[in-house]
Amino acid sequence: MYASQGLCINWSHELALSPYFSIKWDAQDPAFLTMEISALAEGYVALGFSSQSSAPHIDMVVAWVDFQGVPHIRVNCFFPILNVLMLYN
């Protein structure tokens, strides 16, 4: 369960790809995919989604923390996004 700013999420799935990278998600609502990505990384973390195998048609999220410790996120979408909600602890 994740609680931040009054929002509670019961993660229905979790995938630990390494001790340094994990993804949690909940897709019980057919209109939304809610995800949390945890990574120990230098530089940036990126995640892409595509219904095709070609890179030009990919939706991508890139996140990083700058040298002052400020988190940043960039969302590039091939298809229009209706709503993106980002929570920082």
N, C-alpha and C positions, 0 to 999 in steps of 0.2 A: 504494500500500500504506500502511496505517495501523498503527502499532504503539504500544500503550499498555497498561501493566499486563499485559504478556505476551500480549495479544490482537493478532493480525495479521489484517487484512482486505484482501483484494484487491478493490478497488472495480471492479465490472463495468460501472458507468454513472457518468457525470459530466455535469452540466448547469450551465454558467455563464450565469446570466441577466443578469448585468452584471459589471463589474470588482469590484463590491462584494458580490455575492451568488452563491453557488454551492451546489449540492447534489450529494453523492456517495452512491451506494447500491449495495447488493449484495442480490440476491433469489434467489441460487442455491439456498438452502435453502427449500423451499416453506412451512415453518412460521414463518419469520422474515423480516422486512424490516429490514436494518441500514442506517442513514443517518447521514450527517454533513452538517450545515448550517453553512456559513461565511458570515458577514455582517458588514459594517461598518455599524453602525446606532447611532443614539441612541434610547434607549427600550427597545424589545423587538423580538423576532422571533417570528412565529407561523406555523404550518403546520397546515393542516386536511385531513382525508381524509373522503370520503363516497362511498357507493355510490349515493346519491340526490342530487338537486339541491337539496334543502331543507336549510337551515341547522340546524334542530333535531336532525337525525340525523348530526351531524358529530363525528368524533374530532379533537381539537385538541391541539397542543403549543405552549406559549408559553415562551420563554426570555428571560432578561435578566440583566444584571450590575448589582448595586446600587452605590451611591456608595462603598462600602468595597471594591469590586472582587470581591465574592463572587458566583459564578454561581448562578442559580436556574432551576428548570424546573418547569412545571406541566403535567400531563397530564390532560385531561378527555376521558372516553370515553363515548360513547353505548352501545357494546357493551363487555362486560367484557374487560379486558386480562389476559392470562395472565402476562406477564413484561415488564418494562421495565428495560433495562440502560443506565445512563448512565455515561460515562467523562469525567473532566475531566483535562486536561493540567496 
